[in-house]
Amino acid sequence: MGTDSTQLPKIDLTTFMLSVSSAAFMGLGILPAGEGEKPQQNLELARHNIDLLELIWEKTKGNRTPEEDKLLDQLLFETRMRFVEIQKKAGKK
């Protein structure tokens, strides 16, 4: 293996949860998919990633640190609220 100057962060539960929530925010059109790109909505992708966060919540229950609990609760709350807001806006159009 060659050396690479860009190192990816160590994968742990926190990194994984943040990655999944970022994908949800991309689907909600809040974050761009890549640098220099415009955000695009894909509510199906957003819903899929919110479902994945819910699966992580269910399957890791009792095995998370208090910090991981707090982060996951915040991510679920924020992504769900944004999803509902965007759905409502889309319904008014």
N, C-alpha and C positions, 0 to 999 in steps of 0.2 A: 504494500500500500504506500502511495506517495503521501507527502505531507500537504495539507491544505491550510491556507492562511485563514479561511473562514471556518470556524468551528461552530457546530450546532450545539445548542444548550443540552445539558444532560437531561435525559427523559426521566421525569418523575411524575407523580400524580398531578402536582400543581401545573407543571408545564403542559401536560396532556389536556387538562381542563381548560387552560388558557388558549390552547390551540383550537380546541373544539368550539369554544365561545367566539374566537376570532372568525372561524368559518361561519358561525351563525350570524355574526355582525356583517360579514361580507354578503351573505344571502339576503340580509335585511337592507342592503344598499347603504350601510353606514360606513363601512370600510371598503376601500378598493381591493380588488383581487391581487393587484401587483403595483409596484412603484410606477407612477406616471399614468396609471389607468384611472378611469372614472368609475365610481361605485355603481354597481348594477344590482337591481333587486332580483332575487330568485327565492320566493317565499317557500317553495318546496324544499330547497336546500337549507334554508334557515330552520324550517320545522324539523327536518331530519337531524340537524345538529343540536337543536334544543331537545329532541327526543333522546339523542345520544348523551347529553348532559344528565337527563333524567335517569337513564340507564346506569350511568356512572354513580349517580346519587344512590340508587337502589342497591346496586351490587357491591358498593364499597361501604355501606352503612355499618358502623361499628368498627371500621378499620381505618378511619381517617383521623388525622390530628385535629385539634380544635381549629387551627389555622386553615386547614383544608376544608373543614366543615363550613367555616365562615365564608371562604372564597367561593365554594360551590353554591352555597345559598345565595350569595350576591349575584353570581353569574346567572343562575337560574331565574332569579327575580328580574334582573335587568333585561335578559334576552326575551323572557316571556312578555314583559311590559312593552318593550319595543315592538315585538311581533304583533301584539294586540293593537297598539297605536297605528302601525302601518296598515294592518288589515282594515281598520276603521276608516282611515284616509282613503284607501283603495276602494272601499265600498261607497264612499261619497262621490267618487268621480263618475 
